[in-house]
Amino acid sequence: MSEQNSENGLFAKINEKVQVTNIGGVAFSLMLLLLIAVLSLNALPKNMGGALFALVILGGVFFFVGNNTPILKSYLGGGSALAVVAGSAMTAMGMVPAPAVADIKSFISNTNFLEFYIVALICSAILKMDRDLLLKSAVRFLPVAFGAMIIAFFVTSFAGMAMGFSFKHAALYISFPMMAGGIGAGIVPLSASYAGALHQSAGDILNQLFPAVVIANLLAIIGSSLLVKFTAKSKMNGQGQLLKTSEDMGSKKKEEAPAMNNKQLLNGMMVALTFYIMGNILFHFIPQINAFAFMILLVILAKAFNLVPKFYEQSAAMFGGMITSATTPALLAGIGLALVDMNKLLQTVTWQLVVCSLISVITIGIAGGLLGKLFGLYPVESAIAGGMINNSMGGTGNVAVLSASDRMGLIAFAQMGNRIGGAIILVLGGLLITMM
């Protein structure tokens, strides 16, 4: 009996000292072995349960390694970047069976866990903000985001010319794809516009647009992480706050958040889904505007006019916080495993494309920071949310960049600039490909 108590005590100490994605080390190790066994047998359940089990374990491994390895942690985006790159590499090398990858892709895209995650995050980020700060931030943020995109477009396109591309090619196949708002809502419709004008296959064009988006996104993840690291003690760093505030506003007493409870988690989920459904209703009548853009506008208006009672605001914030802390590693692992095609990327990448992507990320980050300072925003936060985030893969890229820089509270602004700016890029791309 004493040996059993001693053994239980040892396991308890290990579980307490070693935590992987909030799961005790011993328990997590057993789950990892189980995952290896089920993947080896190609017996992973073809449903949400199987996909979620695999993603939580793999995401936990990637984040644990990335956030505890010195060079990865300090200079290469930590667990967020590793989850995307390593997940994609595992798929490319066949380390995860193709049926399992297909199930994970279905869970992330078709079942749309990604959209559910972003909905929870947007409502949480907006409703828990101070009302005055939100309104002042939103008015100043959009000019910063659009201005940074314009500057990055011209700098990157002219840099492409200096490396042997034509201005047309650099603009249409490098600059625009990186700022189009991602893949599903970005380069897919952009490739369709190009295909119609050029009388070519949309699939062939999509393969030309894809590398710029992925490379820029990976560089934005690393860049945002480095920016936060090197400005940790700088006055330019708002520590996650976008708008510079006066002492009176900054010293407002923050209400203590209630303890997590089932009642408010349920209410928070339904508040988030209510705004999501309303956004989709508006999208049904005005399909030219993205449903997420409508949703963000509705949540901001509700916050501006105090339409949501405090209990439901707290509930939405609680639910969004729970989703973020519990599933971010899993989501990023899924993006890497199922949405980033490493083989396709390696086949089409060139050094000129990498350099152009690097120039774009640096330019849009600097422009976002300088314009943010001009408009009264913290330069670090505006460089990330108004700059680098617009060189990402849309919703998936936003999560990765903000996770790496520990700025998840800026998701609403990131989505705002991404979706509205991306829609403008799609219109301009369609016009320019016809003219050029």
ABEGO torsion letter per residue (X at the ends): XAAAAAAAAAAAAAAAABBBGGBBAAAAAAAAAAAAAAAAAGABBBBAAAAAAAAAAAAAAAAAAAAABAAAAAAAGEAAAAAAAAAAAAAAAGABBAAAAAAAAAAAAAAGAAAAAAAAAAAAAAAABBAAAAAAAAAAAAAAAAAAAAAAAAAAAAAAAAAGBBAAAAAAAAAAAAAAGEAAABAAAAAAAAAAAAGBBAAAAAAAAAAAAAAAAAAAAAAAAAAAAAAAABAABAGGBABBBBAAAAABBBBBBBBBBAAAAAAAAAAAAAAAAAAAAAAAABAABBAAAAAAAAAAAAAAAGABBAAAAAAAAAAAAAAAAAAAAAAAAAAAAAABBAAAAAAABBAAAAAAAAAAAAAAAAAAAAAAAAAGBBAAAAAAAABAAAABAEAAAAAAAAAAAGAAAAAAAAAAAAAAAAAAAAAAAAAAAAAX
